[in-house]
Amino acid sequence: MEQAHALAAIAEGTTSPNPRVGCVIVNAAGEVVGAGFHRAPGSPHAEAAALAQAGERARGATAYVNLEPCAHHGRTPPCADHLIESGVRRVVASMVDPNPRVDGRGFQRLRDAGIEVEVGLLEEEARRLNEAFCLAHEKGRPLVTLKAGASLDGMLSAQAGVSQWITGPLARAFAHRLRMRHDAVLVGAGTVRADDPSLTVRLPGVEAHRLRAVIAPRLDLDPRAKLFQGESAAPVLLYTRESEVETGRERFEGLATVIGLPAAGDGLDLRRLLEDLLSRQVMSVLVEGGGATVARFLEAGLADRMALFQAPLLIGSDGGTPLVDGQAVSRPAAGWRMTDTRRIALGPDLLTLGRLVQGEE
Ligand SMILES: NC(=O)c1ccc[n+]([C@@H]2O[C@H](COP(=O)([O-])OP(=O)(O)OC[C@H]3O[C@@H](n4cnc5c(N)ncnc54)[C@H](OP(=O)(O)O)[C@@H]3O)[C@@H](O)[C@H]2O)c1
């Protein structure tokens, strides 16, 4: 099963909206006779790749796979049927597929055909391998990762919004890798106005086009901004107030897709924004600031993970942008804590990755 997981993990940022899946076929003598993984939507599923390699040797063998085999016709035929036809005796899977089109049906099909099924081996690891996929199906919205490059005193920019550069080149290269691992990148209008970012993935040897989104309730962005220029195949989405949509569509025609959102409190409804992204097959979104946008996602309870790059630098708070530019919680225990943290030194900077859990008020 560890091998199946390792194979699944090779596909980094290429399978979405599909999950990452690896499969290893082991015969009665304990020899691996087939192994494969899913590379991208439309390409063979892991089970099909592994069974193709095993051929006749799959008869009487055990298939190890990190996710329940599918039972529905998508772009490829159901993997459960494929396994049944191959003559495997036993299927060991790490977890049930949370996709409502599967959700136990794959296992049922295998059991109905007389195949022994075991579920739960390395389940926690399997959920981590497909965190966004699981969350998207369970919560009906994409996984949200907040990302920021901050000073030691928690500032995103110096006076008058100058933020280039707080972190060093290694941290900035890693940030592009984070973009690649997510299906979409999102910022607030303030960041577009201050930084004029292009929000593309720029990594040597990697061609990845991610959807780019901006929350701009007043739609006061310059159509000549970098975001709207260049050859990137990645579309730009502008989320705005319903009242701005008509004029916005004229102003940004051919440059961006303008989408209206209902109000929620004194802002735009972020839950609806995320549902719209999911309808565009976005299973994960990297929210890259600024401070006001980070605060909005936290306050709405819609932030799942954080990637915080910290530079050994002090900026001072007056006139700059704080990492979370919103109302402070009543006491520290009510704040958002990063758990399951992993820390990576990137030259002089420190990256902390983890889940966000809100404390009790
Ligand atoms: N160091 C870093 O990693 C980093 C990253 C990003 C940005 N920055 C810096 O941060 C600064 C910008 O941050 P900021 O806090 O001023 O701006 P911001 O968060 O980029 O954008 C805030 C604006 O976005 C819109 N917005 C976001 N969420 C909304 C919601 N739920 N409802 C309604 N409107 C929403 C509003 O637009 P309107 O203003 O149109 O109402 C709001 O004023 C810049 O100086 C930039 O350089 C640093």
Ligand as a Chemical Component Dictionary entry (heavy atoms), coordinates in Angstrom:
data_LIG
# 
_chem_comp.id                   LIG 
_chem_comp.type                 NON-POLYMER 
_chem_comp.pdbx_formal_charge   0 
_chem_comp.three_letter_code    LIG 
# 
loop_
_chem_comp_atom.comp_id 
_chem_comp_atom.atom_id 
_chem_comp_atom.alt_atom_id 
_chem_comp_atom.type_symbol 
_chem_comp_atom.charge 
_chem_comp_atom.model_Cartn_x 
_chem_comp_atom.model_Cartn_y 
_chem_comp_atom.model_Cartn_z 
_chem_comp_atom.pdbx_ordinal 
LIG N1  N1  N 0  3.562   39.936 1.243  1  
LIG C1  C1  C 0  2.581   39.278 0.685  2  
LIG O1  O1  O 0  2.543   38.049 0.647  3  
LIG C2  C2  C 0  1.457   40.045 0.082  4  
LIG C3  C3  C 0  0.462   39.355 -0.616 5  
LIG C4  C4  C 0  -0.610  40.089 -1.123 6  
LIG C5  C5  C 0  -0.655  41.448 -0.927 7  
LIG N2  N2  N 1  0.333   42.068 -0.254 8  
LIG C6  C6  C 0  0.251   43.506 0.003  9  
LIG O2  O2  O 0  -0.967  43.733 0.687  10 
LIG C7  C7  C 0  -1.488  44.987 0.266  11 
LIG C8  C8  C 0  -2.909  44.788 -0.212 12 
LIG O3  O3  O 0  -3.649  44.251 0.841  13 
LIG P1  P1  P 0  -5.040  44.878 1.227  14 
LIG O4  O4  O 0  -5.425  44.238 2.497  15 
LIG O5  O5  O -1 -4.946  46.351 1.174  16 
LIG O6  O6  O 0  -5.957  44.460 0.021  17 
LIG P2  P2  P 0  -6.480  43.069 -0.552 18 
LIG O7  O7  O 0  -6.795  42.122 0.521  19 
LIG O8  O8  O 0  -5.604  42.629 -1.660 20 
LIG O9  O9  O 0  -7.810  43.566 -1.217 21 
LIG C9  C9  C 0  -8.824  44.072 -0.390 22 
LIG C10 C10 C 0  -9.973  44.424 -1.263 23 
LIG O10 O10 O 0  -10.487 43.255 -1.875 24 
LIG C11 C11 C 0  -11.860 43.316 -1.924 25 
LIG N3  N3  N 0  -12.392 42.215 -1.121 26 
LIG C12 C12 C 0  -11.736 41.121 -0.668 27 
LIG N4  N4  N 0  -12.556 40.285 -0.032 28 
LIG C13 C13 C 0  -13.771 40.844 -0.082 29 
LIG C14 C14 C 0  -15.054 40.456 0.386  30 
LIG N5  N5  N 0  -15.269 39.313 1.056  31 
LIG N6  N6  N 0  -16.090 41.286 0.154  32 
LIG C15 C15 C 0  -15.899 42.425 -0.486 33 
LIG N7  N7  N 0  -14.722 42.853 -0.952 34 
LIG C16 C16 C 0  -13.665 42.064 -0.751 35 
LIG C17 C17 C 0  -12.230 44.719 -1.471 36 
LIG O11 O11 O 0  -12.132 45.495 -2.657 37 
LIG P3  P3  P 0  -12.433 47.042 -2.830 38 
LIG O12 O12 O 0  -11.227 47.726 -2.281 39 
LIG O13 O13 O 0  -12.564 47.265 -4.316 40 
LIG O14 O14 O 0  -13.669 47.321 -2.069 41 
LIG C18 C18 C 0  -11.142 45.004 -0.502 42 
LIG O15 O15 O 0  -10.927 46.343 -0.230 43 
LIG C19 C19 C 0  -0.589  45.514 -0.807 44 
LIG O16 O16 O 0  0.284   46.459 -0.236 45 
LIG C20 C20 C 0  0.197   44.326 -1.248 46 
LIG O17 O17 O 0  1.479   44.689 -1.660 47 
LIG C21 C21 C 0  1.387   41.406 0.249  48 
# 
loop_
_chem_comp_bond.comp_id 
_chem_comp_bond.atom_id_1 
_chem_comp_bond.atom_id_2 
_chem_comp_bond.value_order 
_chem_comp_bond.pdbx_ordinal 
LIG N1  C1  SING 1  
LIG C1  O1  DOUB 2  
LIG C1  C2  SING 3  
LIG C2  C3  SING 4  
LIG C2  C21 DOUB 5  
LIG C3  C4  DOUB 6  
LIG C4  C5  SING 7  
LIG C5  N2  DOUB 8  
LIG N2  C6  SING 9  
LIG N2  C21 SING 10 
LIG C6  O2  SING 11 
LIG C6  C20 SING 12 
LIG O2  C7  SING 13 
LIG C7  C8  SING 14 
LIG C7  C19 SING 15 
LIG C8  O3  SING 16 
LIG O3  P1  SING 17 
LIG P1  O4  DOUB 18 
LIG P1  O5  SING 19 
LIG P1  O6  SING 20 
LIG O6  P2  SING 21 
LIG P2  O7  DOUB 22 
LIG P2  O8  SING 23 
LIG P2  O9  SING 24 
LIG O9  C9  SING 25 
LIG C9  C10 SING 26 
LIG C10 O10 SING 27 
LIG C10 C18 SING 28 
LIG O10 C11 SING 29 
LIG C11 N3  SING 30 
LIG C11 C17 SING 31 
LIG N3  C12 SING 32 
LIG N3  C16 SING 33 
LIG C12 N4  DOUB 34 
LIG N4  C13 SING 35 
LIG C13 C14 SING 36 
LIG C13 C16 DOUB 37 
LIG C14 N5  SING 38 
LIG C14 N6  DOUB 39 
LIG N6  C15 SING 40 
LIG C15 N7  DOUB 41 
LIG N7  C16 SING 42 
LIG C17 O11 SING 43 
LIG C17 C18 SING 44 
LIG O11 P3  SING 45 
LIG P3  O12 DOUB 46 
LIG P3  O13 SING 47 
LIG P3  O14 SING 48 
LIG C18 O15 SING 49 
LIG C19 O16 SING 50 
LIG C19 C20 SING 51 
LIG C20 O17 SING 52 
# 
